[in-house]
Amino acid sequence: MAEPFDVHVSPDDLADLRDRIRRTRWALPWPVSGWSAGTDQTELRRLADRWAEGFDWDSSRCEIQALPWASISLDGTPLSYLRFDAEQAGRLPLVLTNGWPSSALELVELARRLSSPSQFGGDAADAVTVIVPALPGFPFSPQRPSLDDPTHELWHRLMSHLGFTRYTAHGGDLGAGITSRLAENHPEAVVGIHLLAVASPPDVDEETITVEERAYLDQVRTWTEAEGGYQHQQQTRPLTLAPALADSPVGLLAWIMEKHRSWSDCESDLSRRFSDDYLLTLASLYWFTGSISTSFRPYYEYATGHAPPVQRVRVPTAVAIFPHDLSRPPRSWAERTYDVVRYTVMPRGGHFAPHEEPGLLAADIGAFLRDLY
């Protein structure tokens, strides 16, 4: 039985957050400016000041609370999820999964377009019921009690509990890995998947790598050297980093801001893609739920073998490549692991595509789902 959902923050917790921001012990300045060495300190101070003095958390809370939430316990694991019912029945349901550092809220506008397409100029006959589970250990859902109960199995149990014996799935970033494992382990239920990122093949014969694939692997290597420090830390020593970000709201905000600027199609200007309220709501959710440390767990679990690599996904797969995402694998690379039936290179957008370009993404998912029938 689904339980009602409530996001509650006490006045004392809100006052504590604002007090901590005001008492921030700021790092000594360097003789550099801008974002070349990390988060721009001037922009960080501006946004932190607004967090303490001008941000209306109560308004954000009301908007969050008004969403179609439900909460459930699956064999002792609590889970919250959003359910957007299709405006017209007839299609298989779809489960959406976000990545890091984000929350289920990133998928709301995408879910609305998919469940009620006629409200956005589409055809009501394309509507699907959309389920958006909140990742365990991220805002809205507590962490899994064990390292050995993988998230993709929770997703399958949730969809089964909701009465969906056959369904489709979409994910990006960490969500792409969860979606891939879901399809790999439950091909009898998962009719097709749509991805923004793909798992690397477990075994590759070097002699078979194409020129295009070689260029892609070089791009991944370059990106890892320039941008991958966060990933290495979160895979290897997450609990060394966690106390600092769990204790300092400004440190947490800096971590989130830098990723959103670096990984989005914002032309180096955060405000082109993310409003102050969007970023402060996200930072507030991580802060009030204390979930930044537990959001690191998927990285550690993958690196330590608790989340084994994807071997082969045999259900129909669509891949959408956004030009400013972390990597842009060619179709042939995706085909080494997936049964790719659709491959789309998008004209714009980045890592946070469901927020940056929900219309483009909804159209591509919709076209893929139509081809499954």
Secondary structure, DSSP 8 states (H G I E B T S, - for coil): --B-------HHHHHHHHHHHHT-------S--TTTTSS-HHHHHHHHHHHHHT--HHHHHHHHHTS-EEEEEETTEEEEEEEE--SS--S--EEEE--TT--GGGGHHHHHHHH-GGGGTS-GGG---EEEE--TTSTTS---S-TTS-HHHHHHHHHHHTT-SSEEEEE-THHHHHHHHHHHH-TTTEEEEEESS----S---GGG--HHHHHHHHHHHHHHHHHTHHHHHHHH-HHHHHHHHHH-HHHHHHHHHHHHHHHSSSTT-GGGT--HHHHHHHHHHHHHHT-TTGGGHHHHHHHTTSS-----EEEEEEEEE-TBSS----HHHHHTTEEEEEEEE-SS-BTTHHHH-HHHHHHHHHHHHHHH-
